[in-house]
């Protein structure tokens, strides 16, 4: 199973290149991956006694191992997801007329969705299941929003994302509660030994809410019809065989353990029945063929929710049979609608007449699939519906009346299903009392055989499955027997059960459905089909969003007045009051405040206090920044005195780099704070500041006093050497013991760098820093994206006179007034030493002070020095690579170590020690965490380079352009 996931993921990654190379034929290549996976699943079909299981160590301490388990239900869903997915990809080869960049990405997204759905149905670990669950949500957002230039597509994608994500968050809370109560996060465990209690009931309700939102059950049903703004291949896959089945699958998976809960029955069975009737009724009101099928899908999902949610073996068997039938006929019908739309340019039933005569093969395919949807004999839909009616008639439930009520609901819903099926066929292919085809049909081109084959195969499969009902039933019963039979024997699926009450109800459904269609067609206006029934869910959704906006604005008006000091004061007061209240109400330990250990601590402390006080009264921004830096350097000195060289080194480097960044920004601001900004009650600000500082001291003292046993820090050096093969406990912590935390932190750094650069580089984000050789080509234009001669954005820079002596290449283009020969010469000498020191820190950090972070900061300081001495062109001469690519390579190294560990069967981010002997160097031992540290190193270097380009070089360009523009304006005025 992991191999299938990996193969699908690799195919998805290569999809854009394949599509660009092969064009539309690339879809056939992409289809090979899910098709081959379908064959693998069929060859290794599991049984309930011997499910197919795999385990990959991921984060064992958090019980997040990747546990994969495929039983009968998982295998059935896998075949549907993979098999239908392969046919949909083949269908895409004819649906799209040409392969543009977005279509190439579309192919990869479809394969990625197949991988996410497969991972969802085979995940035994509920946390991993949730990850795949949300992956389908994100991919659905991308696929539904394929036509991003259309407002309807953007709205539909956002609507589906918000609804399903909200349900997913509720489900995550339920998973955590259920996993903690059960003592296991494995689905197989929580179903085999279900816990009980109020907390478990709440957890199950939250999980069911997530399933209802995914499967478009009332009140979450409205997002599915809106998602019809997506291309038809998306609808035929996500909204027929894959995504909307995820909720149904999860309910079916949990039913053996929790279907007896009253809340379960109300949500699954009650809302399922309401959805079946409401969706069927709404489908009779639509004129768009795709919307008819969309509301029909909502109705069918409600039907499926009833069958899998009841908790009876026979009803569940019918539910799984209908699950298979629905995937086959609904995917086929969506493909048929896509062909009609592609060939005629419309899906409106009012513009289609005599299409059946113009495209008889397409009409036959639609008729076969529609027969299964309506539950007519010889189809799998008939087998499933007959089994459902027969089992519901025998089902009594807790009160003895549930079976009769559910049967009545299903019969009414089935009548509506029959009615909208007839309306679909009549509206799409009927003659409609016209002697000639409509204009849209008259100008259509007959679809190619390759276009018809995927839909035809699914439609025929629905009929063949009906004839193979008995052997298919033997397979599906392996799931049904996991539920209680409630005193009845398992009723085997069969193509024909004889003259039974269920057959009589089927006859009623057929007659009633046809009659309903005839009556509604004749009396549409009289029945008031011009206004929405029972309200409009889309309008309710919009009203909820507007209410959320109004509430957030009201809260913002109270908490954020637009004044930065007020906002900061509210935040700091909250941070002071909340912990102090908790400290006052909770248990407190006796404080034992120790004095100073040495005179040097007193001296450093006095200097830091004096610097902090001076920063509050200085009006010069640069002086205040430098004084604040004194407090940081003082903190680094204390680290050094207490024997923490790594912390001291990092503190000094970070403080220095921060000062440089502040200076780069402050040069765009006035030197001193203006008097009009010195507003507010300053004693109150001082009181808040003192309270916040005091809080930190008090909380630190109480935290230290609360320790009742020996701290873990005592054992860290030994653990670092034994488990991480490193003598530097700090570095081993960062790259091995808590590498997950570090990976998250460097990811945040990358996002921050991208955000800063995106705000500063308004025209173009990517590109290496300009080099001296580029200056002649740009002829003074903005080297970061503004074309030469575009005076509307950036005026040309004045030519810079060349100096005779140049220590740095980039200095050739600097104004001699801004150059420092001493700084240039010093940089020329010191820069190589700093680079060597940076590399030393990187390699030595596992056993000595240093590491990837310290080495990256040192290299960043070297870049800062080159920039200050040589200007922006010197950055390009130093590192002629795009900062974004450096950041990406660094993240790839960091994340790649996690993936590599999993591939070889070890927990993610676990490290190994490798010892080799080289001819000259002798014995060398290094730890694989070095590659993770290399990623950290590159990310820090890329971050510094990005900041220098954003806040340094870019501001230089704008300042020069402003100066040149001012000079140009002055010259024009003078000449005038």
N, C-alpha and C positions, 0 to 999 in steps of 0.2 A: 504493500500500500504506500509506503514511503517512496518507493521507486516510482510509482505512478504519479504521486504528487510532484516529485522532482522532475520527472519527464514533462509533465504539463507546465510546470513553472519555467523550465528551460525553453520549451516551445513558445510560451507566451513572451519571454524575453527576446527570442529570435524572430518573433512574428513580424515586427516592422521591417526588418531587413529582408525577410523572405517575401513579404508582400511587395516591397519596393523592387525587388529583383524579378519576381515572376508575374507581377500584376495580379489580375483576378484569379489566375490559376494557383496563386499562393494559398488561397483558401482551402483547396484540395489537399495541399501539403499539411496545412495546419490541422485538417480533419483527421489525419492519420494518427495523431497522438491520442485523442479521445477514443477513436475507433479501436486502436490497439489495446488501450486500457479496458475497453468493454470486453474484448476477447479474453484478456487476462482474468477479469472478474468472473466471466462465465466458466473459464477452465478451473478456477479455484473456488467454485461455489461452496459457501460454508453451510454448516448445519447448526442447529441450536445446541447440539451436544458438543460440537467441535467448531466453534467460531474461529475465524481467521484473526489472529491478534499479533500486534507488533508493539514494541516499546522502545523509545529513544530517550535517553537521559537528557533532560533540558535544565531544569532548576529543581533538583530533588528536594532541597531544603524548603521550597515553597510549594511542594507537591504539584509541580508543573511539568512533569514528564510528559512527553508526547506519546500518549497511549492511544493506539488505533485498534479498533475492534469492528469486525464486519460479521454480522449475523444475517439472517434471512432478510429482515427489513432493510438493513443497510445495503445488502447486495441488490435488492430490487430497486431501491432508490439510486444506487450507483449505476446500474444498467440504464435507467431512464436518463440520468444526468449526462452520462458519457455518450450513450448511443444517440439520443436525440441531439445532443450537442454536436456530434460529428455530422449528422444530417443537416443541421442548421448551418454549419460552416460551409458545407457543399452548396446549400441554397444561396448563401451569400455570394458565391462566385458568379451567379447569374443575376442576383438582385442589384448589385452595384455595377453601374455602367463603366466606371473607371476607378482606378486606385489612386486617390490623392493621399496626402500625408495623414489626414484624419481617418481615412478608411484603413490605412496600414496600421495605425494604432488601434482601431476598432477590432481588427482580427486578434491582436494580442490581448485586448481586454476580454474578448469572448472566451479565449482559451484560459485566461487567468480566472474568469468566473467559473469555468468548469472545474478548475483545480480547487477553488475555494468551496464550491458546493460539494465536491467529492470529499474534501477534508472535513466538511461539516458533518456529513452523514456517517463517516467512519470514525469520528473522534469519540473516544470513551472518556477522556478527561474533559470535564465541563468547562474549565477555563480555556482550554484549547478550542473546544467547540465554539465558545463565545468569540474567540479571535477570528475564526473562519466565518462566523455569523456576521460580524461587523465588516469583514472583508467583502462579503457579498453585498452588503449595504453600500459600501464605497464604490465598488465596481458597478453596481446598479445605477448609482448617481451618474457615473461617467457615461454609461451606455444610454440611459434614458435621455441625458442631455447631449446626445450626439450632435443634434442640430443646434449648437450653442448660439448661433446668430438669431434664433427664433425665441421670442419671449415666452411662447407657450412651452417650448422644450425646457427652458431654464426654470420656469415655474414648476413644471411637472417633476423635474429632477430634484429640485429643492424640497418640494412637498413630500416626495417619496423618502428622501433622506431624513427629513425632520421626523416624520411619523415613525419610520422603522427604527431610527436611532433612539428616539424616546422609548419605544418599546424595548429595544435592546438594552438600554440602561436599566430599566426596571427588571429585565431578565437577569442582568449581571448581579444586581442586589439579591435577587432570589437565589441565584446559584451560590453566592457566598454564604448566605444563611443556611441553605440546604446542605452544602458541603461541610460547613462547620458542625451542624447538628448531627449529620450522619458520620462524621469522622473520616470522610473520604470524598474526593471530588470525582470519582469514577462513576459514570452513569450505571454501569453494571452493578456496582455496589449499592448505590442509593435506590435502585429498583429491586434488587434481590432482597435487601433488608431495609425497607423504607422506615425512616424514623417517624415519630408522631409528636403532636403538640401544636400549640397555637402558632409558634414561630415557623414550624414546618408548613402549616396551612398558608400562612402569609407568604412564605417563600414560593410555594407552588402557585399561588395566585399571581405573584410577580412574574414568574416564568411563563405562565399561561398568557399573561398580557403581552409579553414579548412575542409569543407564538401567534397570537391573534393579530398583532400589528403586521407581522411579516406576511401572513396569509390573507390580509385584507378582509378580516371579519368585522362586522359592525361592532363598534363605531369607527373602525379604522379603514373602512372599505373604500373610501373616496379616492385614495391615492392611486389605486390600480387603474380605473378608467382614465385618470389624468395621465398616467404613464404611457398611454397609447400614442403620445407625441413622439415616442421613440421609433426608430426604424422597425419594420415588421420582423426582421430576424430576432431582434431583442424581445419582442412580444411573444414570438413563437417559442422562444427558449426560456427566458426568465419568467414570463407570466403564464406559462402553460405547463412546462415540465420541470422547472428548476426552482427559482427563488420562492415563488408563492407556495411551493410544496414544502419549504423548510419548516414552516410552522406546523403544517399537518404532520410532517415526519416527527417533529419533536413531541407533539401530543401523543402520537402513536407509540413513540418510544417510552414515554413516561406512564402511559395508561395502565400497564400491568401493576404498577405500584401505587398509583394515586387516584385512579378513576372513581374510587368509592367516596371521595370527599365531596361534600355538598357544594362547596364553592366551585370545584372542578365541573360538576354537572351543570351548574347554572351558567358558567362562562362558556364552556365548550358546547354543550348540547343546546342550551337556551339561545345563546347568541348565534350558534350555527344555524338553528332553524329560522330565526329572524333574518339572517343573511341570505339563506336560500330563497326565501319568498321575496324579499326586497330586491335582491339582484335580478331575479327572474322577471319581476314586474318592470323594473327600470329598463331592462333590455328590450321590452316591447315598445318603448317610447322613442328609441333612437333611430336615426336614419343613416348613420355611419356604420358600415359593415363591421368595422373594427370595434366600435363601441358596443355594438350588439354582442359581439363575442366577449368583450371585456366585462360587461355586466353579467353575461352568462357565466363567465369564469368566476365572478364573485359569488353567484348563486351556487355553482358547483363546489366551490371551496366551502361554502356553508354546509352543503350536503356531506362532503368528506369529513368536516369537523364533527358532525353528528355521529357518523359511523365510527370514527376512530376514538371519539371521546366517550361513548357510552360505557365501554369497559366490559363488553360481552364478547366471548370468543367468536360466535357466529357473525355478529354484527361487525366485528373487527375484520374478519375474513372478507366480508363483502366490501368493507372500506378499503382494504389493500387492493382488491380486485378493481374497484372503481378508481383507485389511485393510478393504476396502470392504464386503464381505459382512458381516463381523462387526459393523461399525458400524450397518448397517441392521437386521439381525435382532435384535441384542442390545438396542439402544435401544428397538425396538418391543416386545420381550418385557418389558423393565422397565416400560414404560408399561402393558402389559397387567396386570402384577402390581399396579401402582399403582391401576388401575381396580378390580380385584378387592378390594383392601384398602379402597379408598374406599367401595365400594358394599356390601360385606358386613361390613366391620369385622374381617376376619381374613385371614391369608395361610397358615394352617396347613392342609396337605393333608388332615389327619384331620378337619377341620371343614367340608370342601367336598365336596359330592356333587350331581351333576346340574346343575352350573353351566352346562355346555354347552347344556342344554335351556332354561335360564332366560335365557341371554344368547348366542344363536346367532351374532350378528355378532361378538361378542368372541371366541368360540371359533374362528371362521374366521380372524380376524386372527392369533390365537395359533398356529393350525395352519400358516398360511403362513410366519410367521417361524420357527417351530420346524422346518419342513421345510428351510429354508435353514441353520439351525444344525446340523442333522443331516447336511447334505450330500445331500439327496434331489434327484432330477432336477427340471429346469425352474427351479431356483433358482440364484442367484449363488453360494451356498455350495457347491452341487454342482460348478459350474464351477471354483471355486478349489480345492476338495479334489481333483478329478480331475487338475487341473494339478499339484498338489503331489505326488500319488502317482506320476504319470507321470514327473515330473522327478527325483524322488528315486530311482526305480528305475534311471534312467540315470546318476545321479550316482555317481562312484567315489571322489572325495576323494583324499587323499594316499596312503593305504594300500590303496585299492581296495575296502575293506569298509565304509566309512562309509555309503554309500548304502543298502546292505541293512539295516544296523542302524537307521538313521533311518526307513526305510520300516516296519520292524517296530514301532518306537516309535509312529509316527504311526497305524498300523493299530490298535494296542492303545488308544491315546488316542481314536481315532475310534469304536471300539466302545463305550468308556465314554461318549463324547459322545452316541451314539445311545441308549444306555441311559438317561442322565439326561434326554434330550429326551422319550422316551416317558414317563418317570416324571413329568416336569413336566406334560405334557398330561393324563395319567391322573389325577394328583393334583389338578390344578386344575379339570378339566372332566369327568372320567369319572363314570359312574353308580355305580361301586363296589358293585354288587349291592344297591342300595337302591331301594325302590319309590317313594320320594318325596324331594324335595330336603332337604338338611340344614337345620338351623335358620337358619344364617347365610345360606344361599342363599334360603330361603323369605322372609326379611324384607328382602331387598335390593331396591333400585330399579334399574331398567334404566338403564344409562349413556346420556347424551345423545349425539346424533350428533357434536357438537363435541368431546366427550370421546374419541370413538373415531377421529376423523379423523387426528390426528397419528400414532398407532400404525398405523392402517390404511395411510396413505401410505408409511410406511417398510417395512411388510411387503410391500406390492404392489411397491414399488421393488426389493426383493430378488428378486422374481420377474421383473420387467421387465428388470432388469440381466442376469439369466441368459439371456434371449432376445437381448439386445444384447451378448453376450459378445465377438463379433468386433470391432465398432467400439470397444468399451471396451478390448479387448486392444491395438488399434493405439495407443491413447493411453498405456496403461500400459507398453508396450514401450519407450517413450522413456526410461524410467528403467532398465528391465532391461538395455538395451544398454550401460549404464555399467559393468556387471560382466562378468567373463570368462565365456565360454560353455563353456570347458573342452572344446573340440573338437566341440561339438554346435551345431546351428543352433537359433535361437530357435523354440520350439514355440508357435505362435499360440494364443491362447485361442479356444475355440469351444464352442458349445452342445452339440455332439455330435461325438465323435471316433471313433465306431464301437465295435466289439467289441475292446477293448484290455485288457491286463493290469490297468490301473488300474480299469477298469469291473468286472473280476472282484473286485478287492480291495474296491470299493465294495459289491458284493453281500455279500461276507463281513462287512463292517462292519455292514450293515443287519441281516442275520440274527443275527450275533453280539451286536449291541446289544439287539435285541428279546429274544433268549434270556437275556442277562445280566439284563435287567430282570425277566423272569419268574422266573428262579431266585432272585434276590435278594429279590423280593417274597414268595416262598414260604418262604425260609429266612433271613429277616432275623435273628431272634434266635439261631438256631443258629450263624450266622457271627460272632457276637460284636459286633454293631453298637451295643453299649451303652457301649463304652470307646473313647477316641480312638485312631486308628491312628498308629503311628510317632511317638508323643508328641503333645503339644499345643503349637503354636507360641505361642499366647497365654500359656500358663504359662511358656514359655521367655522370652518378652518380659518378663513380670512378674519373673521371677527375675533377668534382666539388670538391670532397673531397681533391684531390691532390692540386688543386688550393688554397683551404682554408689553407692547411698545408703550402704551399709555402709562402702565404701572411702572415700567422702568424709567420713563421720563419724570414721573412724579417723584420717584425715589431719588433720582439724580438731582432734581431741583433742590431737594432737602440736603443731600450729602455733598454735592459738588456745586458750589456757587459760581464757579469760574475763577476763583482766586486760588492760586497755587498754595500760598501759606495756609489758608483755611482748610483746604483739602488735606494737606500734609498734617495740619494740627489735628483734624478729626481722626486720621489714621493712627497717629502716635498716641492720642488720648485713649483710643480703643485698645491699642496694644499695652498701654499702661494699666487701664482699669480691669480688663478681663483677667489677666494672670494674677493680679493682686487679689481680686475677689476669690478666684479659685484657691489661691494660697491661704487666704484668711479662713475659708470654709473647710479646707482640707486638713490633713494631719501634717504637722510641722515638726521637724527634728531640731534638736538643740544646735545652735550655731557655735562653731569654734573658729573664730577669726584669728589667723596667724599674722604676725607682724612681718616686716621686711626681713629677708634673709641676708641682705648685704647692703652696703652703702650705695653701690652702683645702681641698685633698683630705685632707691630714693631719688638719686640724681636724674635717672631717665624718667621716672614718674613725674617729677617736678617740671622737667622740660616738656613732656607731653601735655601736662595740664596748662602750662603757660602758652603753648602753641594753640591749644583748643580755645582758650580764652581770647587770644589775640585774633584768631580767625573770626570771632564774632563781632569785632569792632573795626576791622580793616575794611575800607571801602574799595580799595584797589583789588580787582578780581584776581590778577596774577599773583599778587602778594598773598592773598588769602589762600589761593590754591597751594602755593609753596609751603605755607605755614601748616595747612592741613596735612601735607605730605610728611612733615616732621613727626606728626603723631604716628603715621604708618611706619616710618623708619624706627621710631622708638619701640613700637610693638615688635618689629623684627629683631631689635637688639635684645629685648627680653626673651624672645624665643632662643636666641643664641646663648644667652646666659644660662638658660634652663636646659641646655644640652639638646636642642632640637635644630640641628643645622639645616635639615631639609626645609623645615617651616621657615626658618630665618631667610634662607636663600630665596625661596619662593616669594616671601613677603617683600624682600628688597626688590626683586625683579618686577613683581606686579605693581608695586608702588611707583617705581621709576617709569614703567610703561604707562601707568595711569596718568602720571603727571604730564608726560609727553602728549597724550591724547587730549587732556584738558587744555594744554597750551595751544594745540592745533585748533581747538574749537574757540577758545577765548580770543584769539586774534581777530575773529569776526565780530566781537562784541566791543562795546566801549570799555575803556580802561577802568573806569570807576562806575560804581552803582549810582544811578541818578537819584536825586533827592525825592522825586515823586514816587519812587519805588519803596522808599523807607516809610511805609504806612503800617498801620495796625498798632495794637497795644504790645509793645516790645517786652515789658515785664512778664506778660502772660506767655509769650513765646519762650522766654528764658525759663519760666517755671515748668513748661511742658518739656523742654529739653533736659532740665535737671531731673525731672521725674522719670523720664525715659532712661537716662543714664543710670539713675539710682536703681531703677527696676532691673536692669541688666546685672548690676552688682549683687542685688539681693537675691535674684533668682539663681545666679551662679553660686552664691554661698549656700543657699538652701539645697541646691542640687548636689553640691559636694558633700554637705552634711547628711544627705539622705542615703549615701552609700553604706550598705550594711555588710558587704563582703569585699574581698580583695578584687580590685578592678581588673578587667580583661587586658588592660595595657601591659600588665606584668608578664603575661604569657605571649604577647605578640611577637617579640623578637625570636623566641624559640619556634613559634608556629610559622613565622615567615620563612625561617631557614629550613624547617622540616617539610613544609607543604608547598612553599613557593620557591625553594632553592635560592633564596636571596637574604643577604644580611641587612639590607636596608628595609626595615619594617614598613616605613611610610610608602615606599615605591611598590612593595609587594602588595600592600593593601589596595593601592590604586589600580594596579594592573592585573591582580589575581583574585585576592580574597573578596573585594567588593568591586570587581570590574564592571558588573552590571550598572552600578551607580555611576562609575566613570563614563561608561558608554552613553548613559543618558545625559550627563553633563556636557560632554563634547558635542553631542547632537544639538543641545541647546545653544552652545557656542556657534555652531554652524548656522543655525536658524537666525541667531542674532546678527551674525555677520551678513547674511543674505538680506535681512531686513534693513540694516543700515545702508548697505550698498544700493538696495532697490530704491530707497528714498532719495539718496543723493544722485545716483545715476539715472536721471529721468529719461534719457534718450535710449541708452543701451547699457545693459548690466554687465555683459561678459566682454572679455578681451584682455590681453596682456597689457601691462603698463607700457607707455610709449618709450621708444628708444631713440638714441641720437640719430640713427639712420632714418627714422620715420619723420624727422622734422622737415626734411626737404620735400617729402611727398605731401605732407599736410599743408605746407606753406602757411603756417600760422593758424590753421584751423584747429578746432578742438580734437585732439587725438582720441578722444573717448567716444566718438560717435557722430559728431556734427560734420557734415560734408564741407569741404573747402569751398570758400566763396559764399557760404550761407551766413550772410551778415545779419539776417533777421534773428539768429539765435546767439552766435558768438562772433564778435568782430575779430579780424586778424590781429595776431600779436605783433608788436613792433620788433624788427630784427635786433638781435642782441649782438653787441660787439664782442669779438673773440679776444680772449686774453692770451698773452704770450706763454705763460706757464700754466699747465693744467695737471693737477694731481688726480682728478677724477674725470671720467669721460663725460658724465652728465653736466659737469660744470661749464662745459664749452658754451652751453645755451643759456646760462644764467647771466643776469645783469651783474656786472662787476661790483656795483654798489652793494649787492646782497651777498657777496662772496667773502669767505674767510679763508685765507691761505693757510693759516695755522690749523684751522679745523679740518681742511681738506687733507693736509699733509698728515695730521694725526690720524684721521680716519683711514688713510691709505696704509698706515702702519698697524693700527689697532684692529681693523676689520678682520684680517686673516686670523689673528689670535682669538678673536671672539667666536669666529666660526669653528675653529679647532676646539675651543672651550665648550661650545655648544655640543659638538659631536662627542666630546669626552663626557659631558654630563649625561648625554643620552645612553651611551654604552655602559658607563660606570654606575648608573643610577640604581641598578638592581642590588648592588652591594655597598655602594658609597652614596653620599649626598648627591642628588641629581635626579635624573629620570627624564622621560619624554616631555613632561610639562616644563620642568626647569630648563631643559635643553632648548625647547621651542621658544621659551621666553628669552633666553640668551640670544638665540638667532634673531628673534624679533627686535631685541635691542640693537643688534648689529645692523639690521635693516633701517631702524630709526636713525642710527648714526649716519648711514649712507644717505638717507633722505635729507636730513638736516644739513649735511655738508654739500651734497651735490644736486639737490632738487628732485623734481618728479621724474626727469629723464634718467636719473641715476638709479631709480627703482627698476626701470626696465633693463638697464645694463646689468644690475645685480641679479635679478630673477626674471628672466624673460618669459614667464609663464603666467597664465591667468590665475588669479587668486582663487576663483571659484573651482577650478580644476584641482588645485592643490587641496582645497577643502574636501572635494569629492573623493580624491584618492586616499586622503587620510581617513575619512569615514569608511571607505571600502576596506582598508586594512583593519580598522577597529572592528567593524561588523563581520569581516571575513574570518577573523579568528574564532568568532562565536560559531559561524556556520561550519568552519573546518572541523572544529571540535565535535560537533554533532555528526558530521559525515563519518568520522572515524569511530563513532560509538561512544564518545565521552560526553560528559555534561558540557553545556555551552560555556565558552570562555574559560574552560579548564586548561591548564598549561602542562607542558611536558618538558623534561630536561634532555637535551641532546649533547652528547660528548663526541667530539671528533679529534683526530690527530692530523696536523698538517706538517709538511716537511720542514718549514722554516719556523713557523709559529709554535709548533709543539701541540700539547694538549689544550683544547679549547672546549669550554663548557658554556652553553647558553640555553636560556629558557625560551619557549615559544611565546611567552608573554611579551618578548621583545618586539614581536610584530604588532601586537596591540599597542605597545608603547610608541612604536613608529607612527601608528595612526594618530595618536595624541600629539606627537611632535609635529606632524604635518598640519594638523588642524590648527594648532596654535600659530605656526608660521603663516599659514594661509589667512588666519584671522587678523594677525598684525598687518600683513600685506594689504588685506582688504580695507582695514581701517586707515592705513596710510594713504591708500589710493582714494578713499572716500572723503575723509576729513582733512587730508593733506593735499594730495595732487589735484583733486577735483576743485577744492576751494581755491587753490593757486590759479587754476585755469579761469575760474569765474572772476577772481579778483583782477587778474591781468586783463581779461576781456572788459571788465567794467572800467578799468583805468584807460584802456585803449579807446573805448567808446566815449569816455569823458573828454579825452584829448582830441578825438576826432570832432566832437561837437564844438569844443572851444575853437578849434581851427576854423571850422565852418563859420562860426559867428564872427571871428576876427576878420576872415576874408570878406564876409558880407559887409 
